[in-house]
């Protein structure tokens, strides 16, 4: 009988141990799920953002947005990013503090470590000579000092001429654009 009691006690202890180990695994799963959800939460939300950027005491640009949300997405890509889901306007200034162009969009995503900003939906950019670029996407690579788009883009020149392209690349100031498969409408004077 004593052998049967030991056997039942051993069996009971084994069963309790299995339940505890199973409970620990479930707790680890819950911890991982909670951790993943926490990593997707914003680090900071700022409303009414109006920031002026300068270099060597010279104003370079001004960023305005009603809402800026910062994330530190360590679970997915280890790249922190910032979004402006309610619109953004960036105004560029020349050395005399006059406006030298701007970019306006419905939203943007900035990757600070990559030094890249993506503008999305109803993107309109102007340069210092009055040319207007329209697209659903513009990507500003500050490291390479270029602005480009892989989406269709239209430029309206200061004189009213229009150029359409399936994509484009330009310098940061949007003064030397190169279009892919372009077409356009050009005003031509009849007098030589």
LUMPATOR-440506 format. One record per residue (C-alpha): x, y, z; residue in one letter. Coordinates in nm, 3 decimals, always signed. Last residue first. Layout:
<recs>
@east = X; north = Y; up = Z; r = a
...
</recs>
This chain:
<recs>
@east = +0.887; north = +8.429; up = -8.425; r = x
@east = +0.522; north = +8.513; up = -8.365; r = x
@east = +0.293; north = +8.216; up = -8.318; r = x
@east = +0.382; north = +8.177; up = -7.949; r = x
@east = +0.384; north = +7.824; up = -7.818; r = x
@east = +0.242; north = +7.714; up = -7.483; r = x
@east = +0.362; north = +7.368; up = -7.394; r = x
@east = +0.159; north = +7.070; up = -7.278; r = x
@east = +0.363; north = +6.776; up = -7.165; r = x
@east = +0.486; north = +6.421; up = -7.186; r = x
@east = +0.749; north = +6.244; up = -6.981; r = x
@east = +0.859; north = +5.884; up = -6.970; r = x
@east = +1.075; north = +5.919; up = -6.655; r = x
@east = +1.139; north = +6.277; up = -6.551; r = x
@east = +1.461; north = +6.456; up = -6.449; r = x
@east = +1.414; north = +6.762; up = -6.229; r = x
@east = +1.688; north = +7.027; up = -6.195; r = x
@east = +1.556; north = +7.312; up = -5.975; r = x
@east = +1.369; north = +7.109; up = -5.713; r = x
@east = +1.580; north = +7.263; up = -5.433; r = x
@east = +1.676; north = +6.923; up = -5.298; r = x
@east = +1.808; north = +6.808; up = -5.640; r = x
@east = +1.565; north = +6.621; up = -5.861; r = x
@east = +1.434; north = +6.276; up = -5.946; r = x
@east = +1.113; north = +6.191; up = -6.130; r = x
@east = +0.841; north = +5.934; up = -6.187; r = x
@east = +0.569; north = +5.847; up = -6.443; r = x
@east = +0.609; north = +6.194; up = -6.587; r = x
@east = +0.387; north = +6.489; up = -6.671; r = x
@east = +0.516; north = +6.829; up = -6.783; r = x
@east = +0.300; north = +7.141; up = -6.789; r = x
@east = +0.369; north = +7.485; up = -6.939; r = x
@east = +0.205; north = +7.777; up = -6.754; r = x
@east = +0.496; north = +8.025; up = -6.762; r = x
@east = +0.610; north = +7.940; up = -6.405; r = x
@east = +0.614; north = +7.569; up = -6.494; r = x
@east = +0.347; north = +7.329; up = -6.376; r = x
@east = +0.510; north = +7.000; up = -6.288; r = x
@east = +0.314; north = +6.676; up = -6.277; r = x
@east = +0.418; north = +6.353; up = -6.107; r = x
@east = +0.324; north = +5.988; up = -6.144; r = x
@east = +0.460; north = +5.779; up = -5.855; r = x
@east = +0.818; north = +5.663; up = -5.791; r = x
@east = +0.904; north = +6.006; up = -5.657; r = x
@east = +1.227; north = +6.191; up = -5.592; r = x
@east = +1.391; north = +6.462; up = -5.384; r = x
@east = +1.768; north = +6.465; up = -5.357; r = x
@east = +2.037; north = +6.578; up = -5.113; r = x
@east = +2.184; north = +6.225; up = -5.078; r = x
@east = +2.167; north = +6.239; up = -4.698; r = x
@east = +1.856; north = +6.456; up = -4.705; r = x
@east = +1.660; north = +6.195; up = -4.899; r = x
@east = +1.324; north = +6.362; up = -4.959; r = x
@east = +1.060; north = +6.126; up = -5.096; r = x
@east = +0.757; north = +6.269; up = -5.272; r = x
@east = +0.430; north = +6.081; up = -5.310; r = x
@east = +0.077; north = +6.143; up = -5.442; r = x
@east = +0.217; north = +6.395; up = -5.687; r = x
@east = +0.217; north = +6.765; up = -5.776; r = x
@east = +0.525; north = +6.981; up = -5.846; r = x
@east = +0.484; north = +7.358; up = -5.880; r = x
@east = +0.739; north = +7.585; up = -6.049; r = x
@east = +0.761; north = +7.937; up = -5.905; r = x
@east = +1.133; north = +8.004; up = -5.950; r = x
@east = +1.220; north = +7.932; up = -5.585; r = x
@east = +1.060; north = +7.586; up = -5.584; r = x
@east = +0.711; north = +7.464; up = -5.509; r = x
@east = +0.591; north = +7.131; up = -5.373; r = x
@east = +0.239; north = +6.990; up = -5.366; r = x
@east = +0.169; north = +6.646; up = -5.223; r = x
@east = -0.198; north = +6.547; up = -5.229; r = x
@east = -0.132; north = +6.217; up = -5.056; r = x
@east = +0.203; north = +6.117; up = -4.902; r = x
@east = +0.534; north = +6.283; up = -4.809; r = x
@east = +0.825; north = +6.052; up = -4.723; r = x
@east = +1.113; north = +6.191; up = -4.517; r = x
@east = +1.458; north = +6.032; up = -4.516; r = x
@east = +1.755; north = +6.098; up = -4.285; r = x
@east = +1.801; north = +5.721; up = -4.238; r = x
@east = +1.830; north = +5.751; up = -3.859; r = x
@east = +1.558; north = +6.017; up = -3.853; r = x
@east = +1.298; north = +5.815; up = -4.050; r = x
@east = +1.023; north = +6.066; up = -4.124; r = x
@east = +0.671; north = +5.970; up = -4.234; r = x
@east = +0.438; north = +6.227; up = -4.387; r = x
@east = +0.071; north = +6.314; up = -4.424; r = x
@east = -0.175; north = +6.530; up = -4.622; r = x
@east = +0.114; north = +6.708; up = -4.795; r = x
@east = +0.268; north = +7.056; up = -4.838; r = x
@east = +0.626; north = +7.116; up = -4.953; r = x
@east = +0.777; north = +7.461; up = -4.976; r = x
@east = +1.000; north = +7.690; up = -5.176; r = x
@east = +1.263; north = +7.965; up = -5.144; r = x
@east = +1.080; north = +8.184; up = -4.892; r = x
@east = +1.293; north = +8.489; up = -4.813; r = x
@east = +1.536; north = +8.477; up = -4.520; r = x
@east = +1.816; north = +8.643; up = -4.725; r = x
@east = +2.014; north = +8.317; up = -4.732; r = x
@east = +1.718; north = +8.132; up = -4.882; r = x
@east = +1.430; north = +7.986; up = -4.685; r = x
@east = +1.245; north = +7.653; up = -4.713; r = x
@east = +0.888; north = +7.606; up = -4.588; r = x
@east = +0.771; north = +7.262; up = -4.475; r = x
@east = +0.398; north = +7.204; up = -4.439; r = x
@east = +0.244; north = +6.892; up = -4.288; r = x
@east = -0.091; north = +6.720; up = -4.267; r = x
@east = -0.307; north = +6.540; up = -4.014; r = x
@east = -0.120; north = +6.206; up = -3.998; r = x
@east = +0.223; north = +6.360; up = -3.929; r = x
@east = +0.440; north = +6.057; up = -3.856; r = x
@east = +0.774; north = +6.014; up = -3.683; r = x
@east = +1.003; north = +5.712; up = -3.702; r = x
@east = +1.241; north = +5.506; up = -3.493; r = x
@east = +1.407; north = +5.224; up = -3.683; r = x
@east = +1.464; north = +4.891; up = -3.505; r = x
@east = +1.257; north = +4.733; up = -3.781; r = x
@east = +0.977; north = +4.537; up = -3.621; r = x
@east = +1.002; north = +4.511; up = -3.242; r = x
@east = +1.207; north = +4.827; up = -3.188; r = x
@east = +0.953; north = +5.058; up = -3.347; r = x
@east = +1.040; north = +5.374; up = -3.156; r = x
@east = +0.745; north = +5.592; up = -3.248; r = x
@east = +0.695; north = +5.969; up = -3.257; r = x
@east = +0.360; north = +6.131; up = -3.338; r = x
@east = +0.341; north = +6.486; up = -3.473; r = x
@east = +0.001; north = +6.657; up = -3.494; r = x
@east = -0.115; north = +6.998; up = -3.624; r = x
@east = +0.192; north = +7.030; up = -3.847; r = x
@east = +0.438; north = +7.309; up = -3.929; r = x
@east = +0.805; north = +7.274; up = -4.020; r = x
@east = +1.018; north = +7.582; up = -4.092; r = x
@east = +1.337; north = +7.583; up = -4.293; r = x
@east = +1.694; north = +7.710; up = -4.323; r = x
@east = +1.714; north = +7.999; up = -4.076; r = x
@east = +2.078; north = +8.107; up = -4.045; r = x
@east = +2.243; north = +8.105; up = -3.699; r = x
@east = +2.508; north = +7.856; up = -3.816; r = x
@east = +2.232; north = +7.618; up = -3.923; r = x
@east = +1.868; north = +7.683; up = -3.848; r = x
@east = +1.549; north = +7.482; up = -3.820; r = x
@east = +1.225; north = +7.652; up = -3.715; r = x
@east = +0.961; north = +7.433; up = -3.554; r = x
@east = +0.584; north = +7.488; up = -3.537; r = x
@east = +0.403; north = +7.183; up = -3.394; r = x
@east = +0.044; north = +7.241; up = -3.280; r = x
@east = +0.008; north = +6.901; up = -3.117; r = x
@east = +0.282; north = +6.668; up = -2.993; r = x
@east = +0.244; north = +6.296; up = -2.938; r = x
@east = +0.528; north = +6.100; up = -2.776; r = x
@east = +0.661; north = +5.749; up = -2.748; r = x
@east = +0.380; north = +5.612; up = -2.959; r = x
@east = +0.254; north = +5.262; up = -2.889; r = x
@east = +0.378; north = +4.984; up = -3.119; r = x
@east = +0.649; north = +4.875; up = -2.872; r = x
@east = +0.382; north = +4.837; up = -2.603; r = x
@east = +0.181; north = +4.598; up = -2.820; r = x
@east = +0.487; north = +4.378; up = -2.877; r = x
@east = +0.567; north = +4.379; up = -2.504; r = x
@east = +0.210; north = +4.281; up = -2.419; r = x
@east = +0.223; north = +3.992; up = -2.664; r = x
@east = +0.565; north = +3.881; up = -2.536; r = x
@east = +0.444; north = +3.894; up = -2.176; r = x
@east = +0.131; north = +3.698; up = -2.268; r = x
@east = +0.339; north = +3.431; up = -2.438; r = x
@east = +0.570; north = +3.414; up = -2.136; r = x
@east = +0.267; north = +3.379; up = -1.908; r = x
@east = +0.135; north = +3.095; up = -2.124; r = x
@east = +0.471; north = +2.919; up = -2.100; r = x
@east = +0.476; north = +2.969; up = -1.723; r = x
@east = +0.125; north = +2.821; up = -1.691; r = x
@east = +0.234; north = +2.514; up = -1.887; r = x
@east = +0.532; north = +2.469; up = -1.652; r = x
@east = +0.302; north = +2.504; up = -1.352; r = x
@east = +0.051; north = +2.255; up = -1.493; r = x
@east = +0.328; north = +2.006; up = -1.570; r = x
@east = +0.465; north = +2.040; up = -1.216; r = x
@east = +0.119; north = +1.982; up = -1.065; r = x
@east = +0.079; north = +1.664; up = -1.273; r = x
@east = +0.424; north = +1.536; up = -1.174; r = x
@east = +0.352; north = +1.603; up = -0.806; r = x
@east = +0.021; north = +1.416; up = -0.835; r = x
@east = +0.190; north = +1.119; up = -1.007; r = x
@east = +0.460; north = +1.110; up = -0.740; r = x
@east = +0.197; north = +1.122; up = -0.464; r = x
@east = -0.007; north = +0.851; up = -0.636; r = x
@east = +0.305; north = +0.630; up = -0.676; r = x
@east = +0.409; north = +0.695; up = -0.318; r = x
@east = +0.059; north = +0.594; up = -0.203; r = x
@east = +0.074; north = +0.279; up = -0.421; r = x
@east = +0.415; north = +0.183; up = -0.273; r = x
@east = +0.278; north = +0.235; up = +0.078; r = x
@east = +0.000; north = +0.000; up = +0.000; r = x
</recs>
